[in-house]
Amino acid sequence: MSEYPPIYALVPHRAPMILLDGIENETEDSIVCSVTLHAGSPFAENGRVPVLVATEYMAQCVAAHAGLRAFRRCTPIRIGYLIGARRIDFSIPAFVVPETLIVRATRVWGDDSLGQYRCSVELAGHPVSTAVLNVFQGDIDQRSGQREVAL
């Protein structure tokens, strides 16, 4: 049994858009997740998943990190936004079903509202996609409609 809560408890998505299977490891500033691709995986078509989906795997890995931090502090899981991606590199055109991928995200800088993560998706121990993701997490005041940044 895993020492971590299930991904669906940490990432504010619903099936079938929860793409990761679980958390493998984490530290204060990093997280390692996994996803096993199969014929019924979202975005799988003709035995392949386009490598562009790796960007979402990485973003959900970042969300799992933020969600796990909130979970441990007993605070609400908040929605996050991918506000930018830099240095994106895809070294393969697609993932072939079945494959198990390891997704890593390491916080470069930031706090609970705004940050930057260095991310990768690995296949058989080798990075096949990398990116630096800029993320924002905040709340919207339902009365005024104004964005409130929780620090």
N, C-alpha and C positions, 0 to 999 in steps of 0.2 A: 504494500500500500504506500502511496506517495505521501511525503510529508507536506506537500503543497495542495492548496485547494484546487478544484478543477478550473480549467481556463474559463468556462462559462460564468464562473463566480467572480472573475477578475476583469474580464474584457466586456465592455458594454455593447455587445453584439448579440444577435440571436441566430440560431441555426437557420439556414445552412452557412451563414457568413462567419461563424467561428471557425477559422481555418487551422489553428494550431491544436495539437493533441494534448500537450502538457508541458510542464516545467521540468527540466532536468537538473538545473542547478541555478543558484543565484547568490549574489553578494549585495552589499549596499548600493553599488554603482553598476552592476551588470546582471544579466539574466541569460540563460540558455534554455531554449524551448525546442520541441520536436514536432514534426508533422510527418505522417506516413501517408503518401499518396496512393490512392487506389482508383479503380474504374469509376466509382461513385463520388469521388472528390469534387468539390466545386471547381469549375473551370476545366475539368478534365474532358477532353474530347479526342476520340480516336487514340486513346492510350498516351496522351501527352497533355501537360499543363504548360501554357506559355510562361516563359521565364519572367515576364513582366509581373506576374502574380507574386514573385519574390518580394516586390516592394510592399505588398500588403502583408506578407508573412513577417517582414521586418517591423512594420508599423504595429502589428498585433503583438509582437514580442515586446516592443516598447510599452504598449498598453498593459500587457501582463505585468511588467515591472512596476508601473505606476499603480496598478490595481493591487498587486501584492503588498506594496508599501502602505496603501490605504487600508487594506484588510488587516494588516498587523497593527495599525494604529486605531482600529475600530472606527474609521471614518468612512463616509460614503465613497463608493467608486464613482468617479466623475468621467464624463465623456471627454475625450481628447481629440485633437485635430492635428493632422499632418499638414504643416504650413509650408514646408519646403523640403526639397531633397537635392543633395549635391553629390558630386563624384559618384554617380551611379555607374556601375559596371556589371554587365552580364557577359559571362564567358561562354555560355551555351545558349542555344535558341529555345530550348524547352526542357522540362523535366519529363522523364519517361516513367509511366506507371508500371509496376509498383516501385517506389523509392521512398526511403526515409531520409528526411532532411533535418539538419540541425540549424537552428536559427539563433544567432547571437546578437545582443544589443548591449553596448557599454556607454554609459553616460559620460560625455566629454565635459559638459558644463550644464548648469541649470539648477532649478529648484522644482517645487511641486507645481509650478504654473507654466514655466517656459524652459525649454532645454534642447540640447543637441545630443544625439546618440550616433555612435559609429556602429554600423550593423553589417552582418554578413549572413548568407545562407550557404551552408556547406553540404556537399555530397561526398560520401566516402572519405571524410576528413579533409576535403579540399574546398576552399571558397569558390563558388560558382557565380555568386552575386554579392556585391558590396555597395554600400551607400552610406552617406551621412544624412540623417534625418533631423529636421527641426520640428519640434512639437510644441503644442500649446494645450493647456488644460485649464478650463475655467468654467464658471457658472454664469447663467443668465438670470438676472433678477426678474421674476415673473411679473412683478408689479410695474416696473418701469421699462422693461425690455432692454435695459442697459447691461452690458457685460461687466461682471464683477470678477476680478482676478483674485483668487484665494491664495494668499501667501503663506 
